[in-house]
Amino acid sequence: MIQNRKHMKKSYSFLLGLIFLSQVTFGQNHDLGYTEIHPNSLVHTKLDLSFDIPNQEIFGVANLTVKPNQKPTDQLVLDAKSMLIHQVLVNQKKSKFSYKNDLLTIDLGQTFQADTPYQVEIKYTAQPSKIKGTEGEAITEARGMYFIDPKEEDPDKPTQIWTQGEPESNSAWFPTLDSPNQKTTQEISIEVPSKFVTLSNGVLVSQKNNPNGTRTDYWKHDQPHAPYLFFVGAGEFDITKDKYKDIPVDYYTEPKYTSTARETYGMTPEMIGFFSKIYGIEYPWKKYSQITVRDFVSGAMENTTAVVHAEGANQTKRSLIDENSWEDIIAHELTHHWFGDLVTTENWSNLTVNESFANYSEYLWREYKYGKDHAEAHRIEDIEGYMRDPENTSKNLVRTSYKDIRDVFDGVTYNKGGYILHMLRGILGDEHFFGGLKLYLSKYSYQTGNAQKLQSALEEVSKRDLDWFFNQWYYGSGHPEIVANYKYNPTTKKLEIDLVQTQKGQTFEFPLTIDYLVQGKTRQTSVWVKSTKSQRIEVPIELAPELVILNANQDLLCTLEDKSKSLNGYILQYKNSKEYLSRKIAIEQIALAQNMTADAEQTMFLALDDPYYGLRELAIEKLDIAGAENKAKLIAKLVEIAKNDPKTLVQKQALKQLASLENAKDYLSLFELKSKSESNAVSGEALMTLLKLAPEKTTTLVKNINLDEVDGDLKYSLMGIFSQEKNPEHILFVAKNLDDLLIETYEDQSLMDTYVQSVRWIMSSGNLQALDKTLEGFKTLNQRYGKYESFKQNLVGIVDQCISLAKDARQSKEKEFVLKIQNTLNEIK
């Protein structure tokens, strides 16, 4: 599962910021990290399902094949949340049962011996909409099955049914042993309106039209997997067909996004081939389907052969010009089909053997497809996300104590865990690291895994003792926080490095790579840092080095404060290091003093042509043109970049810098030209600038833009233009996108004026439809982020202000506006 990120990169840092600011009170932790040994095990699950869609109910018959584990038993206890149980049969005979606290206890009527299978049939009605689930960082609700626009009341939203089972929510739509250490094969028959398309695990065996205008689809999955991975989806979808070798690979999208389905998901077959090769295990399932749904409660979910994605995956041709913002998520969910679906964590304490691998797969795919810089940029962003929440430093990766299961779905399990694997890869080398993963997957296929099993497999292949590594990184918390001083001793001809670990808690031992530059040539060595607070390391070098880079390959997950590096050292570091992070740090440090020396300014100019587009963006952002010695040269370079850089996101950053100049109006023709770009990022930035410098030009320029194709920067620019013009034709566009804009203001404070202006317009408009869209957005935001107290307070304040704005506007629908807003405020509170 991927964490809940809308346009993942930006909103994940937004979420982490909320977590940091939140004053949520957590109760005492409980030791829940054991593997539940249930008296019974699932063998096979057969479900017959039909729906009362308007009332959000499931009518089901569950046929379970179960067997006792180690001891004889005469009782079966199943998870069954918010259900009406009508009848239970055991081996076709009526059975006594009791139902209390979401548990169905069945009297088997006889004692079954260990490993002796028996059949249980349960007729039930599930009512998942009546569940009031707790919210977690990655999962916002726990209903299991969701009905989207069930009464067909929203013209902008299709009616859909979909499920979300992780961690233990599928027992809200069928009775089961809802634990990750259970494995079962499955059959599902789904009766739906004939206009609907369905998707489930495994293969579609048959379809039968019914006299009542419905159709029954029969899906079969004959490879065992965990109950939380069961999936049912239904709605009006188009299917774009693809394949990997002879394995069907299908993309289910709303018809509006059929034209971009292949552009969004089309790299999937190549990904399957890449991961099959690098993990050493050929893709083990019979199909691979991906479906994009509305209002998904997480980012995406790795249901076996039936992956579900949130609507952020719905991308237009314009947004795809800038980047495929969903590519990392596609790689993440695909890797789960090895780590998570094939070998499943035995308990939630060991979630790292699912999610850390999926997180690291994003790096592996980028490295393979786009190069190391691209992968490293993603790694550093993830590590910064982990470090942004100070609570993360006190959490072990393998966690035997937590308050709620969902607490484990966090920046430690995902971000930190992924790059602990990266460190391990660097220590063992690719042959032993990936060889160990192959052994782990082979040995525990269709079974469960944990960190101990992973360690054992890696040790068996590498012939190395890894206790030191797993003890501190898997069963310990935090990371090294290093302060470094160094100098060259010409008498001993040694580089003397003093390292101090300043973090609270445990100290770490680790290999540390060191680059040093002597007479224009870079050499690298590696030293072992002991688990002590302070240590002096001496590196023999014949001549005084011109440059020293600690953690040179940047594999070590740490913070490192280099007390000895001068401005000239950072200039040399940028020019000589091939590592992304070393160049990034150098740019950031040089930028602080770029107007102090000609070399610093020249290096910033050099960085504008960095081979990695992300560092070109950074260099542009950090430029201080006002204080530059050679201002004309820098501006000319920015104009060239804005026109011709091969990456539209870099063009956008150049336009933004040009817009900040005192003489920005001198470049109106460039902004006007770029406002017609097919790129959302470029046209959005150009239009936002024109709105400030020459608002009279924007009305004509936006007339030919297809509003269904816009997203991101362009969407927010248009909202600014429309809320200023106040053309009633555009008010619904603004209202529908207000929730996205509010989230974006946490990343870009300059958009707050647009947000305030948009809200004022809607509250004074008297347009009840626009008001309803706005209030629906408030409710959605509260559902997703309301657990974070800081966000909750801000949202309540905004809604409260809307009441005042509606009253102050004195428009004809004032009373209706105030009543609707007040009701929404009460609901959010």
C-alpha positions in Angstrom: 0.0 0.0 0.0 1.2 3.5 -0.7 0.6 6.2 1.8 -2.1 8.8 1.1 -0.5 11.4 -1.1 -2.4 13.5 -3.6 0.1 14.2 -6.3 2.4 12.2 -4.1 5.6 14.3 -3.9 4.2 17.5 -2.5 1.4 16.3 -0.3 3.5 13.7 1.5 5.6 16.5 3.0 2.3 18.3 3.7 1.1 15.3 5.7 4.4 15.0 7.6 4.1 18.7 8.5 0.7 18.0 9.9 1.9 15.1 11.9 4.7 17.3 13.3 2.3 20.1 14.3 -0.5 17.8 15.5 -1.2 17.8 19.2 -2.9 14.4 19.0 -2.7 12.6 22.4 -1.6 9.0 22.2 -2.5 6.5 24.9 -0.2 4.0 26.4 1.4 1.6 23.9 0.4 -2.1 23.9 2.4 -5.1 23.1 0.6 -6.2 20.0 3.5 -7.2 17.8 3.1 -11.0 18.1 2.1 -13.4 15.4 -1.4 -14.6 16.2 -1.6 -18.4 16.2 -5.2 -19.1 15.4 -6.6 -22.5 16.2 -7.9 -22.7 12.6 -6.5 -21.9 9.2 -8.2 -20.8 6.0 -7.8 -23.1 3.0 -10.3 -21.8 0.5 -12.8 -18.9 0.4 -15.8 -18.9 -2.0 -18.1 -15.8 -2.0 -21.4 -15.0 -3.7 -22.1 -11.3 -3.6 -24.9 -9.0 -4.6 -25.5 -5.4 -3.6 -28.2 -2.9 -2.5 -26.2 0.0 -3.9 -28.4 2.9 -2.7 -28.4 1.5 0.9 -24.7 0.4 0.7 -25.4 -3.2 1.8 -23.9 -6.5 0.7 -25.9 -9.7 0.5 -23.4 -12.5 0.8 -23.0 -16.2 1.0 -19.5 -17.2 2.2 -18.3 -20.8 1.8 -15.1 -21.3 3.8 -12.9 -24.4 3.8 -11.1 -24.4 7.1 -8.8 -26.8 9.0 -7.6 -26.9 12.6 -3.9 -26.1 13.1 -2.0 -28.1 15.7 -4.8 -29.2 18.0 -8.3 -30.6 17.6 -11.1 -28.0 17.8 -14.9 -27.8 18.1 -15.2 -24.0 17.5 -14.4 -21.4 14.9 -14.2 -17.7 15.6 -14.3 -15.4 12.5 -13.9 -11.7 12.1 -17.1 -10.2 10.8 -17.6 -6.5 11.3 -21.0 -4.7 11.1 -22.9 -7.7 9.8 -26.3 -9.4 10.2 -25.8 -13.2 10.3 -28.7 -15.1 9.0 -27.6 -18.7 8.9 -24.5 -20.9 9.5 -24.0 -24.4 8.1 -21.1 -26.7 9.0 -20.6 -29.5 6.5 -24.1 -28.6 5.2 -25.7 -28.9 8.7 -27.2 -26.0 10.6 -25.0 -24.8 13.3 -25.4 -22.7 16.5 -23.5 -19.5 16.5 -23.2 -16.2 18.4 -22.3 -12.8 17.1 -20.9 -10.1 19.4 -18.2 -7.4 19.2 -17.7 -8.0 15.4 -16.8 -11.7 16.1 -18.8 -14.6 14.8 -18.4 -17.7 17.1 -19.5 -20.9 15.5 -20.2 -24.2 17.3 -18.8 -26.8 14.9 -21.1 -29.5 16.3 -18.2 -31.9 16.6 -14.4 -32.0 17.2 -12.3 -31.8 14.1 -8.7 -33.2 14.3 -5.7 -31.2 13.3 -5.4 -30.7 9.5 -8.8 -32.2 8.9 -10.7 -29.7 6.6 -14.3 -28.8 7.1 -16.8 -26.6 5.3 -18.6 -23.6 6.7 -21.4 -21.7 4.9 -22.5 -18.3 6.2 -25.4 -16.3 4.8 -25.1 -12.7 5.9 -25.8 -9.0 5.2 -22.8 -6.7 5.5 -23.3 -3.0 6.4 -19.9 -1.4 6.1 -21.2 2.1 5.9 -22.2 1.8 9.5 -18.6 1.3 10.6 -17.0 4.3 12.2 -13.3 3.4 11.7 -10.3 5.0 13.3 -8.1 7.0 11.0 -4.4 6.3 10.5 -1.6 8.0 8.6 -2.0 5.8 5.5 -5.6 4.6 5.8 -8.3 7.1 6.5 -11.2 4.7 7.1 -11.8 1.1 7.8 -15.1 0.2 6.1 -13.6 -2.5 3.8 -16.1 -1.9 1.0 -17.1 1.6 -0.3 -20.0 2.8 -2.4 -19.2 5.9 -4.3 -22.2 8.1 -5.2 -24.5 5.2 -4.4 -27.7 7.2 -5.1 -26.4 8.8 -8.3 -26.8 12.3 -6.8 -23.5 13.8 -7.9 -23.3 14.5 -11.7 -19.5 14.9 -11.4 -18.9 11.5 -9.8 -19.6 8.0 -11.2 -21.2 5.3 -9.1 -18.6 2.8 -8.1 -18.0 0.0 -5.7 -14.5 -0.9 -4.4 -12.8 -2.5 -1.5 -9.8 -1.7 0.7 -8.7 -4.4 3.1 -5.4 -3.5 4.6 -4.7 -3.9 7.4 -7.8 -5.8 8.7 -10.9 -4.3 7.0 -12.0 -6.9 4.5 -13.9 -8.6 7.3 -16.3 -5.8 6.9 -17.6 -7.4 3.7 -17.0 -11.1 4.2 -16.5 -13.3 7.3 -12.9 -14.4 7.5 -9.8 -14.9 9.7 -8.6 -11.3 9.0 -4.9 -11.8 9.8 -1.9 -11.4 7.5 -0.6 -14.8 8.4 -3.6 -16.6 6.9 -3.4 -17.8 3.3 -6.4 -18.9 1.2 -7.4 -19.4 -2.4 -10.6 -17.8 -3.5 -13.6 -17.7 -5.8 -15.9 -14.7 -6.0 -19.2 -14.3 -7.9 -20.3 -10.7 -8.2 -23.8 -9.7 -9.3 -23.8 -6.1 -10.6 -25.9 -3.9 -12.9 -25.1 -5.0 -16.5 -23.6 -1.7 -17.4 -20.8 -2.2 -14.8 -17.4 -3.7 -15.4 -16.0 -5.8 -12.5 -12.5 -6.6 -11.3 -11.3 -9.1 -8.7 -8.3 -11.2 -8.0 -7.3 -13.9 -10.4 -8.9 -14.5 -13.7 -12.4 -13.8 -15.0 -13.8 -17.3 -15.7 -17.4 -16.5 -16.8 -20.1 -13.9 -17.1 -23.9 -14.6 -17.0 -26.7 -12.2 -17.8 -29.6 -12.3 -15.4 -33.3 -11.6 -16.1 -33.4 -8.7 -13.7 -30.9 -6.6 -15.7 -27.9 -7.6 -13.7 -24.9 -9.7 -14.6 -22.9 -12.2 -12.6 -19.2 -12.3 -13.0 -17.2 -15.3 -11.7 -13.6 -14.7 -10.7 -11.2 -17.4 -9.6 -7.8 -17.0 -7.9 -6.2 -20.4 -7.2 -3.0 -19.3 -5.6 -3.1 -18.7 -1.9 -2.8 -15.1 -0.5 -3.8 -13.2 2.6 -7.4 -12.1 3.2 -6.5 -8.4 3.3 -5.5 -8.7 -0.4 -9.0 -9.7 -1.6 -10.5 -7.1 -3.9 -13.8 -6.4 -5.6 -14.3 -3.3 -7.9 -17.3 -2.4 -10.0 -18.3 0.6 -12.1 -18.3 2.0 -15.6 -14.7 1.5 -16.7 -12.9 1.2 -20.0 -10.3 -1.5 -20.2 -7.0 -0.9 -22.0 -5.4 -4.2 -22.7 -1.6 -4.8 -22.6 0.5 -7.8 -21.8 3.8 -9.1 -20.3 4.9 -12.1 -22.3 1.6 -14.2 -22.2 0.3 -12.6 -19.0 -2.6 -10.1 -19.4 -1.8 -6.6 -18.2 -5.0 -4.4 -18.1 -5.7 -0.8 -17.1 -9.2 0.0 -15.9 -10.0 3.7 -16.2 -13.0 6.0 -16.4 -13.8 6.6 -20.1 -12.5 10.2 -19.8 -9.0 8.9 -19.1 -8.9 6.0 -21.6 -6.8 8.1 -24.0 -4.0 8.5 -21.4 -4.3 5.1 -19.7 -1.4 3.6 -21.7 0.7 6.7 -21.2 0.1 6.5 -17.5 0.4 2.8 -16.9 2.1 1.6 -20.1 5.5 1.1 -18.6 4.0 -1.7 -16.4 5.1 -4.7 -18.7 8.7 -3.3 -18.7 8.5 -3.0 -14.9 7.3 -6.6 -14.5 10.3 -7.8 -16.6 12.7 -5.6 -14.7 11.6 -6.7 -11.2 11.3 -10.3 -12.3 15.0 -10.2 -13.3 16.4 -8.2 -10.4 14.5 -10.2 -7.7 15.4 -13.5 -9.4 11.8 -14.8 -9.4 9.6 -14.5 -12.4 6.3 -12.7 -11.9 4.3 -15.4 -10.1 0.7 -14.5 -10.8 -1.7 -15.2 -13.8 -2.6 -11.5 -14.6 -1.8 -8.0 -13.6 -4.7 -5.4 -13.6 -4.7 -1.9 -12.3 -7.9 0.1 -11.7 -8.3 3.9 -10.8 -11.2 4.7 -8.6 -12.8 7.8 -7.0 -12.4 8.8 -3.4 -10.0 6.1 -2.5 -9.1 6.1 1.2 -5.3 5.6 0.6 -2.9 6.3 -2.2 -3.0 2.8 -3.8 -3.2 -0.8 -2.7 -1.5 -4.0 -3.9 -4.5 -6.4 -4.0 -3.1 -9.5 -5.6 -3.4 -9.1 -9.4 -6.0 -6.3 -8.9 -4.2 -3.2 -7.8 -6.3 -0.2 -7.0 -5.1 3.4 -7.4 -6.5 6.7 -6.1 -7.8 9.2 -8.7 -4.5 11.1 -8.6 -3.5 8.5 -11.2 -6.0 10.1 -13.6 -3.7 12.2 -15.6 -4.2 14.3 -18.7 -2.0 14.7 -21.7 -1.0 18.2 -20.5 0.1 17.0 -17.0 1.9 14.0 -18.5 4.1 16.4 -20.5 5.6 17.5 -17.2 6.0 14.1 -15.6 4.1 11.0 -14.8 3.5 11.7 -11.2 2.2 8.2 -10.6 5.1 6.2 -11.9 6.7 5.6 -8.4 3.4 4.3 -7.1 3.0 1.9 -10.0 6.4 0.5 -9.2 5.7 0.3 -5.5 2.4 -1.7 -5.9 3.9 -4.0 -8.4 6.8 -4.9 -6.2 4.3 -5.9 -3.5 3.5 -8.9 -5.7 6.8 -10.3 -4.5 7.2 -8.6 -1.2 3.7 -8.6 0.5 1.6 -10.8 -1.8 3.9 -13.8 -2.5 5.7 -13.6 0.8 3.5 -11.8 3.4 4.5 -10.2 6.7 3.6 -12.7 9.4 2.4 -9.8 11.6 2.1 -6.0 11.4 5.3 -5.6 13.6 7.3 -6.9 10.6 5.5 -4.7 8.1 8.9 -3.7 6.9 9.2 -6.9 4.8 6.3 -5.7 2.8 6.5 -1.9 2.7 10.2 -1.1 2.9 10.8 -3.3 -0.1 8.0 -1.6 -2.0 9.3 1.8 -1.1 12.9 0.9 -2.2 11.5 -0.5 -5.5 10.8 3.1 -6.5 14.5 3.8 -6.2 15.4 0.7 -8.1 13.1 1.5 -11.0 14.3 5.1 -11.3 17.9 3.9 -11.2 17.3 1.4 -14.0 15.1 3.6 -16.2 16.4 7.1 -15.7 19.8 6.9 -14.0 21.3 7.3 -10.5 20.7 11.0 -10.1 17.0 10.5 -10.6 16.9 7.7 -8.1 19.0 9.6 -5.5 16.8 12.6 -5.7 13.9 10.4 -4.7 15.8 8.8 -1.9 16.9 12.1 -0.4 13.3 13.4 -0.6 12.1 10.3 1.2 14.8 10.5 3.9 14.0 14.2 4.5 10.3 13.1 4.9 11.3 10.5 7.5 13.5 13.1 9.4 10.8 15.8 9.3 8.8 14.0 12.0 10.9 14.0 15.2 8.8 11.2 16.6 10.2 8.9 14.0 13.6 8.8 15.7 12.2 6.9 18.6 10.6 4.1 16.6 12.2 0.8 15.8 11.7 -0.5 12.3 10.5 -3.9 13.7 7.9 -2.6 16.2 6.6 -5.0 18.9 4.7 -2.2 20.7 2.2 0.1 19.1 -1.2 1.6 20.0 -2.9 0.8 16.7 -2.0 -1.3 13.7 -2.1 1.8 11.5 0.6 3.5 13.5 3.1 1.1 11.8 2.2 2.6 8.4 4.5 5.5 8.8 7.7 7.2 7.6 9.9 4.7 9.5 8.4 1.6 7.8 8.2 3.2 4.4 10.9 5.9 4.0 13.6 4.8 6.5 13.0 1.1 5.9 13.4 1.5 2.2 16.8 3.1 2.5 18.0 0.8 5.3 17.8 -1.7 2.4 19.8 0.6 0.3 22.5 0.7 2.9 22.5 -3.1 3.2 22.8 -3.3 -0.6 25.9 -1.1 -0.5 27.4 -3.2 2.3 26.8 -6.6 0.7 27.1 -5.7 -3.0 24.5 -6.4 -5.6 25.4 -10.1 -6.1 24.8 -11.0 -2.4 22.0 -8.5 -1.7 19.8 -9.6 -4.6 20.9 -13.2 -4.2 19.7 -13.1 -0.6 16.3 -11.6 -1.8 15.9 -14.4 -4.3 16.5 -17.0 -1.6 14.1 -15.3 0.8 11.4 -15.2 -1.9 12.0 -18.7 -3.1 12.1 -20.2 0.4 8.9 -18.5 1.7 6.7 -18.3 -1.4 3.0 -18.3 -0.6 4.0 -18.2 3.1 4.9 -15.5 5.6 8.1 -13.7 6.2 9.7 -11.5 8.9 13.0 -9.6 9.5 14.7 -12.7 11.0 13.9 -14.8 7.9 15.2 -12.0 5.7 18.4 -11.7 7.8 19.0 -15.5 7.6 18.6 -15.5 3.8 21.0 -12.7 3.4 23.6 -14.3 5.7 23.3 -17.6 4.0 24.1 -16.1 0.6 26.7 -13.5 1.7 28.4 -15.8 4.3 28.5 -12.7 6.6 27.2 -12.1 10.2 24.6 -9.3 10.0 23.6 -9.2 13.6 25.4 -5.8 14.0 23.4 -4.3 11.2 19.9 -5.7 12.0 20.3 -5.0 15.8 20.8 -1.3 15.2 18.7 -0.7 12.1 15.8 -3.2 12.4 15.5 -3.6 16.2 16.8 -0.2 17.2 15.7 3.4 16.5 17.1 6.6 15.2 20.1 7.3 13.0 23.6 8.7 13.3 23.7 12.5 13.7 27.4 13.3 13.0 29.5 16.3 13.6 32.8 16.1 11.7 36.1 18.1 11.9 39.2 17.2 10.0 42.6 18.5 9.1 45.7 17.2 7.4 48.8 16.6 9.5 51.9 17.1 7.2 54.2 15.5 9.8 52.4 12.2 9.9 51.0 12.6 6.4 47.6 11.6 7.6 44.1 13.1 7.3 42.8 13.3 10.9 39.1 13.1 11.1 37.2 13.6 14.4 33.6 12.3 14.4 31.1 12.8 17.2 27.7 11.1 17.2 25.3 13.6 18.9 22.0 11.8 18.7 20.2 10.6 21.8 19.9 6.9 22.4 22.1 4.3 20.7 25.4 5.0 18.9 25.9 3.3 15.6 28.8 1.4 13.9 29.1 1.5 10.1 31.4 1.7 7.1 32.1 5.3 6.0 33.3 6.2 2.5 35.6 9.1 2.1 36.6 10.9 -1.1 39.6 13.1 -1.2 41.0 15.3 -4.0 44.8 15.4 -4.4 46.3 17.2 -7.4 43.1 17.2 -9.2 42.4 13.5 -8.9 39.7 12.0 -6.7 40.4 8.9 -4.6 38.1 7.0 -2.4 38.7 4.9 0.8 36.4 3.3 3.4 36.9 3.2 7.1 34.9 1.5 9.9 33.3 3.8 12.5 32.9 2.2 15.9 29.8 2.4 18.1 31.2 5.2 20.3 30.2 8.8 20.9 33.5 10.1 19.5 36.3 8.7 17.4 39.4 9.9 15.6 40.1 8.3 12.2 43.4 8.7 10.5 43.7 8.2 6.7 47.2 8.0 5.2 47.6 10.5 2.4 50.9 11.6 0.9 49.9 15.2 0.1 47.4 17.6 1.7 44.0 17.0 0.0 42.3 20.0 -1.6 38.8 18.5 -0.9 37.4 15.9 1.5 33.9 14.5 1.2 32.6 12.3 4.1 29.9 9.7 3.4 31.1 10.2 -0.2 28.7 7.6 -1.8 25.9 9.0 0.4 24.6 5.5 1.3 24.7 6.1 5.1 21.3 7.2 6.4 22.5 10.1 8.7 22.8 13.8 9.2 26.4 15.0 8.8 27.6 18.5 9.8 30.9 19.2 8.1 32.6 21.8 10.3 35.8 22.0 8.2 34.6 22.7 4.7 35.1 26.2 3.3 33.2 27.9 0.5 36.0 26.9 -1.8 35.6 23.4 -0.6 32.0 23.4 -1.7 32.9 24.9 -5.1 35.4 22.0 -5.6 32.8 19.5 -4.3 30.2 20.6 -6.9 32.8 20.4 -9.7 34.3 17.1 -8.7 31.6 14.9 -7.2 29.4 12.7 -9.3 26.9 12.1 -6.4 23.6 13.9 -6.5 23.5 14.7 -2.8 27.1 16.1 -2.7 26.2 18.4 -5.6 22.9 19.4 -4.0 24.6 20.3 -0.7 27.3 22.2 -2.6 24.7 24.3 -4.5 22.8 25.1 -1.3 26.0 26.1 0.5 27.4 28.1 -2.4 24.1 29.9 -2.9 24.4 31.4 0.6 27.6 33.1 -0.5 27.2 33.4 -4.2 27.8 37.1 -4.4 31.0 36.9 -2.2 33.3 35.6 -4.9 33.5 35.4 -8.7 34.1 31.6 -8.3 30.9 31.2 -6.3 28.8 33.1 -8.9 30.4 31.2 -11.7 29.7 27.8 -10.0 26.0 28.8 -9.6 26.0 29.6 -13.3 27.6 26.2 -14.1 24.9 24.5 -12.0 22.3 25.9 -14.4 23.5 23.2 -16.8 23.7 20.4 -14.3 23.0 17.0 -16.1 20.1 16.3 -13.6 17.1 18.5 -14.1 16.3 18.6 -10.4 19.6 20.3 -9.6 19.0 22.7 -12.5 15.7 23.6 -10.8 17.4 24.0 -7.5 20.2 26.2 -8.9 17.6 28.5 -10.5 15.6 28.7 -7.3 18.7 29.7 -5.3 20.0 32.3 -7.7 20.4 35.8 -6.3 20.2 37.8 -9.4 19.8 41.2 -7.7 23.3 40.9 -6.1 25.0 39.3 -9.0 28.1 40.8 -10.6 27.2 39.6 -14.0 23.4 40.1 -13.9 22.9 40.4 -17.6 24.6 37.0 -18.2 22.4 35.3 -15.7 19.2 36.8 -17.0 20.1 35.8 -20.6 20.8 32.3 -19.4 17.4 32.2 -17.6 15.6 33.3 -20.8 17.4 30.6 -22.7 16.4 28.0 -20.2 12.8 29.2 -20.1 12.6 28.8 -23.9 14.6 25.7 -24.5 15.3 23.5 -21.5 14.3 19.9 -22.4 12.5 19.6 -19.0 9.3 21.7 -18.7 9.6 21.8 -14.9 13.0 23.6 -15.3 11.4 26.0 -17.8 8.7 26.8 -15.2 11.4 27.6 -12.5 13.2 29.9 -14.9 9.9 31.7 -15.6 9.3 32.1 -11.9 12.8 33.7 -11.4 12.2 36.1 -14.3 8.9 37.0 -12.9 10.6 38.1 -9.6 12.8 40.7 -11.4 12.1 44.4 -11.0 11.9 44.7 -14.8 9.8 41.5 -15.2 7.5 43.5 -17.6 10.4 43.5 -20.1 9.7 39.8 -20.7 5.9 40.0 -21.2 6.2 38.6 -24.7 8.0 35.5 -23.3 5.3 35.0 -20.6 2.6 35.4 -23.2 4.3 32.9 -25.5 4.8 30.4 -22.7 1.2 30.8 -21.5 0.2 28.9 -24.7 2.5 25.9 -23.8 0.9 22.4 -23.7 2.7 21.9 -20.4 0.5 22.6 -17.3 3.6 23.7 -15.3 4.9 26.2 -17.9 1.5 27.6 -19.0 0.4 27.8 -15.3 3.5 29.8 -14.2 3.3 32.1 -17.2 -0.4 32.8 -16.7 0.1 33.4 -13.0 2.8 36.0 -13.8 0.6 37.7 -16.5 -2.2 37.9 -13.9 0.0 40.1 -11.8 1.8 42.0 -14.5 -0.8 42.3 -17.3 -4.2 40.9 -16.2 -5.9 42.3 -19.2 -4.1 39.7 -21.4 -5.3 36.7 -19.4 -8.9 36.6 -20.5 -8.1 36.1 -24.1 -5.3 33.6 -23.4 -7.4 31.2 -21.4 -10.3 31.0 -23.8 -8.9 28.1 -25.8 -7.8 26.0 -22.8 -9.8 22.8 -22.3 -10.6 22.9 -18.5 -10.9 19.1 -18.5 -7.2 18.9 -19.4 -5.7 21.1 -16.7 -4.1 20.2 -13.4 -1.5 21.5 -11.0 0.1 24.9 -11.7 -2.2 25.7 -14.6 -5.3 24.8 -12.5 -4.3 27.1 -9.7 -3.4 29.9 -12.2 -6.8 29.6 -13.8 -8.5 29.7 -10.4 -6.7 33.0 -9.7 -7.8 34.4 -13.1 -11.4 33.2 -12.8 -11.9 34.4 -9.2 -10.6 37.9 -10.3 -12.8 38.1 -13.3 -15.9 36.6 -11.5 -17.4 35.1 -14.7 -20.3 32.9 -13.4 -19.4 30.3 -16.1 -16.2 29.4 -14.2 -17.5 29.4 -10.6 -18.0 25.6 -10.5 -14.5 25.0 -11.8 -13.2 27.1 -8.9 -15.5 25.5 -6.3 -14.6 21.9 -7.4 -10.9 22.5 -7.0 -10.8 24.6 -3.7 -9.8 21.6 -1.6 -6.8 20.9 -3.8 -5.8 24.5 -3.7 -6.0 24.6 0.1 -3.6 21.7 0.3 -1.3 23.4 -2.2 -1.1 26.6 0.0 0.8 24.5 2.6 3.5 24.1 0.0 3.3 27.5 -1.8 2.1 30.3 0.4 1.9 32.6 -2.6 -1.3 30.8 -3.6 -3.1 31.9 -0.4 -4.3 35.1 -2.1 -5.9 33.0 -4.8 -7.5 30.8 -2.2 -9.0 33.7 -0.2 -10.2 35.5 -3.3 -11.9 32.3 -4.6 -13.7 31.7 -1.3 -14.8 35.3 -1.1 -16.2 35.0 -4.6 -18.2 31.8 -3.9 -19.6 33.1 -0.6 -20.8 36.3 -2.3 -22.2 34.6 -5.4 -25.5 33.3 -4.3 -24.7 30.1 -6.3 -25.9 27.2 -4.2 -24.4 24.6 -6.5 -20.9 26.2 -6.1 -21.5 26.4 -2.3 -22.4 22.7 -2.2 -19.2 21.8 -4.1 -17.2 24.0 -1.7 -18.7 22.4 1.4 -18.3 18.9 0.0 -14.6 19.7 -0.4 -14.4 20.8 3.3 -15.9 17.5 4.3 -13.5 15.6 2.2 -10.5 17.4 3.7 -11.8 16.7 7.2 -12.2 13.1 6.4 -8.7 12.8 5.1 -6.8 15.0 7.4 -9.1 15.8 10.3 -7.1 13.6 12.7 -4.3 16.2 12.6 -5.3 18.8 15.2 -3.5 21.7 13.6 -5.2 21.1 10.3 -8.6 20.6 12.0 -8.3 23.9 13.7 -7.4 25.7 10.4 -10.3 24.0 8.6 -12.8 24.9 11.3 -11.5 28.5 11.2 -11.9 28.7 7.4 -15.5 27.3 7.5 -16.4 29.7 10.3 -15.0 32.6 8.2 -17.3 31.5 5.4 -20.3 32.2 7.5 -19.1 35.8 8.1 -18.3 36.2 4.4 -21.8 35.0 3.4 -23.4 37.4 5.8 -21.2 40.3 4.8 -22.0 39.8 1.1 -25.7 40.4 1.7 -26.6 38.3 -1.3 -30.1 36.9 -2.0 -29.4 33.4 -0.8 -27.7 34.5 2.4 -30.0 32.5 4.8 -29.6 29.3 2.8 -25.8 29.8 2.6 -25.4 30.4 6.3 -27.6 27.4 7.3 -25.6 25.0 4.9 -22.3 26.3 6.1 -23.3 26.1 9.8 -24.4 22.5 9.3 -21.0 21.7 7.7 -19.2 23.4 10.5 -21.1 21.3 13.1 -20.3 18.1 11.2 -16.6 18.9 11.0 -16.4 19.9 14.6 
